Amino acid sequence: MSVSVAAVTVVVPGSHLMSSLLGERDAHLRLIETEFPNTTIRVRGNEISISGTETDTVGSLFEELTSLLQGGENLNTVVVARSIEMLRLHERPSSVLTHDIMRANQGKPVRPKTSGQKHYVDAIRENVITFGLGPAGTGKSWLAIAMAVHALQTKSVQRIILTRPAVEAGERLGFLPGDLMAKLDPYLRPLYDALHDMVGAEGAQKLVEKQIVEVAPLAYMRGRTLNNSFIILDEAQNATPEQIKMFLTRIGFGSKVVVTGDMTQVDIPDNRSGLFGLEKILTGIEGLSFVHLGVSDIVRHKIVSDIVAAYEQKGLGAVNNRA
């Protein structure tokens, strides 16, 4: 990249990359021009000339997007928008969006899609216990499952344990029909879905049948010591303080724990969530980390981000709806 006093020129290697970089009918280019209204962008051949304000940022953006394309990433307007946000936070999209956790069932790479998700994945890798807290759609459970499957595949652990509070939205296991697995299925379906994404439906069934993946309600953790396991406690905002303490003291040698929760979706009576005030209690403990994901980390349809943001702006946090 060459730089003049008020202009930046980015040279894109190859016409095929330029076409993908600009997007179908120049959709990516139009988005960038909208986000940087005081910047003029001109494309000629394989060169992009940038003048006006924020030229360095826009130049870096095109370079980062080119690197993503060269790394096999498929660009779309969502990826471009996230890349703009990362650069404004002084982060490199190419170091976030090309960070492979594992290869999923059909060979598709599993990667964080935001800088917050990358921080979450790094925290899981580096700590014994990681709390992933944030609104629906931020990938808390999905990424935790990916990290668990990766740990299993690399023989870092011998089994995966999935657990969740069995009291939610006013329902108790005793009032639900069927045996234990049938009763738990509605609660753990999001975790099953993520597991299916990683290893396929048949692979997931075999892991459960061989008890390499164990599914149990949180209450069944009492009295156990969990060694050489990757343990995921999902929807922890619906666990009481006593249950959270009981769970955290089950951890044995060679194990890793991820606790996910959304404090806007507390369904237990009197809001007695064990997550309230927990970070203050546990701050300073080595090997333990809290990661807070936000609206910018939501990777569902854009309207989900808009809905969550609207509730937050109005101070209406309690959305009693399962994530």
MARGU-913028 format. One line per 4 residues: their letters; for each residue y, x, z of C-alpha. Coordinates in steps of 0.1 Angstrom, whole numbers. Layout:
<recs>
a) Y:X:Z  ...;
</recs>
This chain:
<recs>
msvs) 0:0:0  34:14:-9  66:4:10  102:4:-1;
vaav) 133:-4:19  129:-42:18  97:-47:-2  60:-42:1;
tvvv) 35:-40:-27  -2:-47:-22  -26:-35:-49  -57:-57:-51;
pgsh) -88:-39:-65  -102:-62:-92  -92:-95:-108  -122:-113:-92;
lmss) -108:-105:-58  -73:-116:-67  -86:-150:-78  -104:-155:-45;
llge) -75:-141:-26  -50:-166:-41  -74:-195:-38  -83:-223:-61;
rdah) -50:-234:-78  -32:-209:-56  -39:-229:-24  -40:-198:-2;
lrli) -8:-184:-18  10:-217:-12  -1:-218:24  12:-183:30;
etef) 45:-191:13  48:-222:36  41:-201:67  66:-174:57;
pntt) 94:-194:41  119:-165:41  95:-142:22  93:-141:-16;
irvr) 58:-133:-31  53:-124:-67  19:-118:-83  16:-97:-115;
gnei) -18:-84:-126  -35:-69:-96  -3:-63:-77  14:-85:-51;
sisg) 51:-78:-45  66:-91:-12  103:-91:-4  125:-108:22;
tetd) 117:-110:59  83:-103:76  73:-83:46  51:-60:67;
tvgs) 33:-89:82  27:-106:49  16:-73:33  -9:-67:62;
lfee) -21:-103:58  -30:-98:21  -47:-64:30  -67:-81:57;
ltsl) -77:-110:35  -88:-85:8  -109:-66:34  -125:-99:44;
lqgg) -134:-106:8  -148:-71:4  -169:-77:35  -185:-108:21;
enln) -164:-134:39  -156:-166:19  -119:-174:21  -106:-209:25;
tvvv) -74:-223:39  -88:-225:74  -97:-188:74  -63:-179:60;
arsi) -45:-200:86  -65:-183:114  -58:-149:99  -21:-156:100;
emlr) -23:-166:137  -43:-135:146  -17:-112:129  11:-129:147;
lher) -8:-120:179  -11:-84:166  -48:-87:160  -68:-77:129;
pssv) -87:-106:113  -111:-81:96  -122:-68:130  -128:-104:144;
lthd) -141:-124:115  -166:-98:103  -182:-92:137  -218:-103:133;
imra) -237:-115:164  -270:-121:145  -284:-137:114  -292:-174:117;
nqgk) -322:-192:104  -313:-190:67  -298:-155:69  -262:-167:74;
pvrp) -243:-144:97  -232:-158:130  -197:-146:138  -168:-155:161;
ktsg) -141:-174:141  -111:-168:163  -98:-139:184  -105:-160:216;
qkhy) -141:-164:205  -144:-126:198  -131:-120:234  -157:-145:247;
vdai) -185:-128:228  -174:-93:240  -172:-106:276  -208:-119:274;
renv) -220:-86:261  -202:-65:287  -208:-86:319  -237:-100:339;
itfg) -220:-134:344  -194:-149:320  -176:-182:324  -165:-197:291;
lgpa) -139:-224:298  -121:-245:273  -118:-278:254  -144:-294:231;
gtgk) -150:-276:198  -142:-241:209  -178:-228:204  -186:-222:240;
swla) -222:-234:239  -229:-224:203  -219:-188:208  -237:-186:241;
iama) -269:-197:224  -263:-171:196  -259:-144:222  -290:-156:240;
vhal) -312:-156:209  -299:-122:199  -308:-108:234  -343:-123:230;
qtks) -347:-109:195  -337:-74:207  -360:-77:237  -331:-74:261;
vqri) -345:-104:279  -379:-121:280  -369:-157:280  -339:-181:277;
iltr) -332:-208:303  -310:-237:294  -298:-260:321  -272:-286:326;
pave) -261:-310:354  -281:-342:350  -254:-364:363  -229:-374:337;
ager) -209:-404:327  -223:-424:356  -260:-419:347  -287:-404:368;
lgfl) -321:-391:356  -339:-417:378  -324:-445:358  -332:-431:324;
pgdl) -365:-440:307  -393:-415:299  -406:-382:313  -385:-353:323;
makl) -381:-338:288  -372:-372:274  -347:-378:301  -331:-344:296;
dpyl) -329:-346:259  -297:-365:256  -280:-341:280  -293:-309:263;
rply) -290:-321:227  -260:-299:219  -279:-268:231  -310:-279:211;
dalh) -288:-283:180  -273:-248:184  -308:-234:189  -320:-251:157;
dmvg) -290:-235:139  -302:-200:151  -340:-202:146  -347:-234:128;
aega) -363:-266:142  -398:-253:139  -389:-220:155  -371:-237:183;
qklv) -401:-260:190  -425:-230:192  -402:-212:216  -401:-242:239;
ekqi) -439:-248:236  -445:-211:246  -420:-215:274  -400:-186:260;
veva) -372:-212:260  -372:-232:292  -352:-264:296  -345:-278:331;
play) -320:-298:350  -297:-278:373  -313:-292:405  -346:-276:394;
mrgr) -331:-241:398  -332:-243:436  -355:-218:452  -361:-197:421;
tlnn) -353:-161:413  -346:-157:375  -354:-122:363  -352:-108:328;
sfii) -337:-141:315  -306:-152:296  -295:-183:314  -269:-208:301;
ldea) -254:-234:324  -237:-259:301  -212:-285:311  -207:-268:345;
qnat) -176:-289:352  -201:-316:362  -217:-295:389  -206:-297:425;
peqi) -195:-266:444  -228:-265:462  -247:-266:429  -226:-238:414;
kmfl) -232:-216:444  -269:-223:443  -271:-215:406  -252:-183:408;
trig) -274:-170:436  -306:-175:415  -298:-145:393  -324:-117:394;
fgsk) -328:-83:378  -323:-79:341  -307:-112:336  -275:-124:320;
vvvt) -257:-157:327  -232:-178:307  -215:-207:324  -196:-231:301;
gdmt) -172:-259:311  -143:-281:302  -121:-291:331  -107:-320:311;
qvdi) -142:-337:310  -152:-340:347  -175:-369:351  -187:-365:387;
pdnr) -173:-387:414  -141:-377:432  -136:-348:407  -157:-326:430;
sglf) -162:-300:403  -175:-267:414  -153:-250:388  -121:-260:406;
glek) -107:-230:423  -138:-209:415  -119:-182:395  -97:-175:425;
iltg) -128:-172:447  -147:-148:424  -119:-127:411  -125:-90:416;
iegl) -163:-91:414  -176:-64:391  -197:-76:362  -182:-111:362;
sfvh) -156:-124:338  -137:-156:331  -127:-164:295  -103:-192:287;
lgvs) -105:-207:252  -77:-229:239  -66:-253:212  -63:-223:188;
divr) -100:-216:192  -112:-251:182  -133:-247:151  -141:-283:143;
hkiv) -120:-304:119  -82:-297:123  -77:-333:136  -97:-323:167;
sdiv) -72:-296:175  -44:-320:170  -59:-346:193  -65:-320:221;
aaye) -30:-307:217  -16:-342:219  -34:-349:251  -23:-316:266;
qkgl) 14:-323:256  12:-356:274  -5:-341:304  -35:-363:299;
gavn) -64:-339:305  -92:-362:316  -110:-371:283  -143:-385:295;
nra) -162:-378:264  -190:-353:259  -182:-321:240;
</recs>
